[in-house]
Amino acid sequence: MAVKTHTWITLWFVLSAPVIFWDVGYCFMRPRSMLGGDLHWIWKPYEIYQNIDYVYGVKALEAGDGFTNAQSLLNVIETLMSLAYVYLAHVSGWSPAPLIGFAAASMTLSKTVLYWAQEYYCGFCAIGHNAWSDLIVYWILPNGLWIVVPSLIVARLGKDIAASLHVAERNAIKTASGKLQ
């Protein structure tokens, strides 16, 4: 049975990978990647973002807050998994590939919800200083994408996996009933 693929899922996984690795680079290279660092030119847009979200800024770095790099490490794992899904589904044609994509998208979704929940439970300690207009443009909309799209991927691949399991179950029942006769 051929692996059922969805172009939009593949595009998300492939196009988001460089964005994620760029973000990981910023996080792992702090303070060199930050404003004033010798490598800041690579991450120039973070000049704004490090002041919008203190998790990415000087405060977290100076406080030794490990969350930024911990979530970046998970970004690496989930992105490698999503790229593995693309390879396994489109190149190898490995039938369990959707499970890898489902797990990768679930990780992204869970981590992003955790990121948002952390803000809520700490009283918006890293983003509460922003004006609503800045918060919407620089934090809610961009970070919201990492909730919406992975949710849609989890739903789509979850349906595909459930359908495959249903077909396998029916085939197993047919085979078993044929052997009983």
Buried (B, 14 or more C-beta within 10 A) or exposed (E): EEBBBBEEBBEBBEEBBEBBBEBBBBBBBBBBBBBEBEBBEBBEEBEEBBBBBBBBBBEBBEEEBEEBBEBBBBBEEBBEBBBBBBEBBBEEEBBEBBBBBBBBBBBBBBBBBEBBEBBEEEEEEBBEEBEEEBBEBBBBEEBEBBBEBBBBBBEBBBEBBEEBEEEEEEEEEEEEEEEEE
